Amino acid sequence: MSPELISILVLVVVFVIATTRSVNMGALAFAGAFGVGTLVADLDADGIFAGFPGDLFVVLVGVTYLFAIARANGTTDWLVHAAVRLVRGRVALIPWVMFALTGALTAIGAVSPAAVAIVAPIALSFATRYSISPLLMGTMVVHGAQAGGFSPISIYGSIVNGIVEREKLPGSEIGLFLASLVANLLIAAVLFAVLGGRKLWARGAVAPEDGGVPGQGTASAGTGSSTGGSGTGTGGTGTGGTGAGTGTGGTAPAAVAVRPEQETGGAEGTGIRLNPARIATLVALVALVVAVLGFDLDAGLTAVTLAVVLSTAWPDDSRRAVGEIAWSTVLLICGVLTYVGVLEEMGTITWAGEGVGGIGVPLLAAVLLCYIGAIVSAFASSVGIMGALIPLAVPFLAQGEIGAVGMVAALAVSATVVDVSPFSTNGALVLAAAPDVDRDRFFRQLMIYGGIVVAAVPVLAWLVLVVPGFG
């Protein structure tokens, strides 16, 4: 049996054990990376750790740390209710606002994970407070980021168009952008309809204090308790202070305890007033956006630095924030990506791609390359896999039987739309950023949805973009 095939079989075993025995998949993947890397690929420790995603580790820790502080001092509550006022109480519009916001950020040049890291914690805090499916909100954020991800001035768009030019293939910058935009918009519309969007429309407009303002007691996702009032939501059970409230999902705290400055009677009836800690946190969040988008600074290191500054100034609000970092998620993602790095080091991914590229039937090779792009990208760099697969497609594109513009667009859509996977950077950020949810359940939901996307989107992209022969 070839080393490449052994490495793939070990990955399958990791998935089976993690699913059936409830062992952290990241820990299993670290063990698998050590075994395969040492015994099969003849790698030393440096070779095994070459795939460890140090940058993603810092992003996950830094962003969840910063937003844990924002939740602790009430800043996210203030932002949630500001968003409700912005859409005049129409909660059903919030997922689309988040979709459009992340799309706009990536379209003007933000790296997709940076945009998701900025928007996802706010979006998912909103989902918790207003009983919106976290799966709906999280996937809307990720698909929004990918919808704008291939504009001519975006990072993804610039890279892919540069590869096309280098390989001397026909290209269409606008065609690539529109293919990704339309694909993600259609997926978002289906998700909205399936995951509770119609019920959100039926709910109509709500006053900001109706969705869980501290002091009103509406429960968030799950069960829990806090001080203050009573209120209602939909689904599940929960307690909100001295009264009762309802929410959806797993087990989690219902509402933030009322501080003196959160009493009702604040500006526009939100019941949440800005204080020095919240103002400083808002400034920190704006600074994160400016640093990442304006100065191209690393999102993780910037977030850690800002969190440390806030923790030093207001230690009481920040005391428990480190414990709220999604450490189990960090272990899971870093372990799986380290194993994928071992696969890359030993040439498994290149081996699979070259095997497909050698098939004599161009249309069959095209759909298989789309599937390889989707499967690998669900665990690894989307841009990296596109950079590898587009050159592999050059030989049969040169034959003229497959349109280059459609093929490149299909590869781009297949390799990026799967970033909802909890093993990709964007999916991991959504998983880590979700407050007050059963993370094991949310992980399974993201994994199942990611599997559906991996199974369905490549063949649909192939049918729509490749078979007609565009370009």
Salt bridges, closest charged atoms under 4 A:
ASP77 OD1 - ARG129 NH2 2.58
GLU167 OE2 - ARG166 NH2 3.98
GLU261 OE2 - ARG278 NH2 3.75
GLU268 OE1 - ARG85 NE 3.26
ASP316 OD1 - ARG319 NH2 2.82
GLU324 OE1 - ARG71 NH2 3.79
